[in-house]
Amino acid sequence: MELGSILLILAVVVLIGLFLYAPFTERSRRGRVNETIEVSALKAERDRVINSLQELDFDHNLGKIPKEDYPAQRALLLQKGADVLRKLDGLTSVFISESNVESRIEQAAAAVRADSSATIEPLDDDDLESMIASRRKEHKSKSAGFCPKCGKPVLVTDKFCPSCGKSL
């Protein structure tokens, strides 16, 4: 046998091996995709639990929920959130103690609550008037109105209309 025929047979064997190995790599990719979908679903469930906790706290502060029912409902939501976080951590293979899970839920709820409760400071009348005046001044320096012939906007610095060429 010649060297060329040996190399050709070797190349064919390698290609057949790659063809037979391909399904094994596809299964591992599918497993990662399914795990990613499950992680995404668990994160969405975690966000729903946090929103429910916020709504429960808000409703309790408004007096819509009786004081007797509030602790039980809150404990139920905290337990549900802890279960979701345990599943999520199980997928990422990180062990967390139960007290740490509950504190993570509380921290996440507090962070979202802080974001949603950010208030805008009210402006004084003088500050507001100065802002309006500066905005009007800025606007006047940019636009001189519209061309009397074609109706297109023109600037103060324009001597001719940029669209139709009429003298301004």
N, C-alpha and C positions, 0 to 999 in steps of 0.2 A: 504494500500500500504506500501511496505517496503521502508526503507531508500535507499537501493541500486537501486531500480527501479526509485525513484525520482531523484537521481543523474544521472542516465543514461538518463532520459528524459531531464534533464537540460543540459547535455552535448550535446545531439542531437540538442536542440534548439539553443545553442551557435554556434555550427558548421554551422547550416543552416543560422543563422544571419551573420556569417563571409562570407559565400558563397555568400549571397545576397549583401553584402556590397562591395565585391571585385571590381565590375565594376566601382564604384564611385571613388575608389582610382586610378584605371588605367587611367581614364579620366584626372585626375589632373596631372598624370605623363606625359601623352601625351601633355598636355598644356604646361608644363615646357619644354619638348623637342622641341616643335614647337617654343616657345619663344627663346630658346637657338639657334636654327637654324637661326631665324630672326636676333638675335643679331650678330651672326657670319657673316651673309650676310652684315649687315650694317657696321660692322667693316672692312670687305673686301672692301666695297664701299668707306669707309673713306680713306683707304690706297690708293685706286686707284686715288681718288681726290688729295691727298697729292702728289702722284707721278706725276700727271698731272700738278700740280702747280710748282713742281720742274722743270719739263721739259720745261714748259712755261717760267719760269724765266731764265733757262739756254739758251733756244733758243733766248730769248730777249737780253741777254747779248752778244750772238754771232752775233746778228744783223739779225737773220733769220726772225723775226717777226717785221712788221712795228710798229713804235712808236704810230701810231693812233689806231691800233687794240689791242695793248697790254693791256691797262686799261680795255677795255670792256671784253676781254677774261678772264682776271684775276678776275674781279668782278663776272662774270658768274660762274667761278670755286669756288670762295669763297662762293657764294650763295648756290651752290649745296652742298658744304661741310657743310655749316651751316644747311641746311635742313637734311642732313644725321645725323649730330650730334644731332639735335633736336629730330629726330625719335629715335635715340639710347638712348638719355636721357629720352625720354618718356617711353621707355620700362623699364628702370631702375628707373623710377619715381623720377627723380631729375630735378628740375626746374633751368634753366640757362638763364640768360638774353642774348639777341642777340649779344651785344657787347662782352660778355664773350665767346660766341661760336666762333666768328670770331678771337678773340685773341687766343683761343685754337687751331684753325686751323693753325694760323701763328706760334704758338709755336711748334706744331707738325712738320710742314714743316721745321722750322729752326733746330729742333733737328735732323731730318733725313738728312738735308743738311749738318749739322756739322759732322754727322757720315760719310757721303759719301765723304766729302771734306778733310778728315784727310790725311795729306801728310806725307810721309816718308822723314826724313831728309837725304840728300845725305851724303855719307861717304867720308872722305878724302882718298887719295891714300894710305897714311901710315896706317890709320886705317884698310882699306880693306886688305892690304898686311899682317898686323899682324893677322887679323882674318883668312885669308887663311893659314898662317903659323901655327897657333895654331890648326886649323882643320887638317892639314896634319900631324902634330906631334901626335895628338890624334889618328888619323887613323893608323899611323905606329905602335903605341904602342899596338894596338889591333890585327891587322892582320899581319901574316907573309907571306901571299900568299896562295898557294894551295899545296896539297900533290902531289908529282910527280907520285905516283902510282895510286891513285883513283881520284884525282882532287877535293876533298872536301877541304873547307877552313880550315886553321890551324892558331893558334895564335902564337905569338912570344914565349910565355912561354911553349908551347907544345914541348915535346921531342919525342913523338910518335904521329902518326896520330890518332885522335879519332875514325875514321871510319874503317880503314884497319889495323892499328897498325904498319905501316912502320916506321922505325927509321928516324927521321929528323935530 
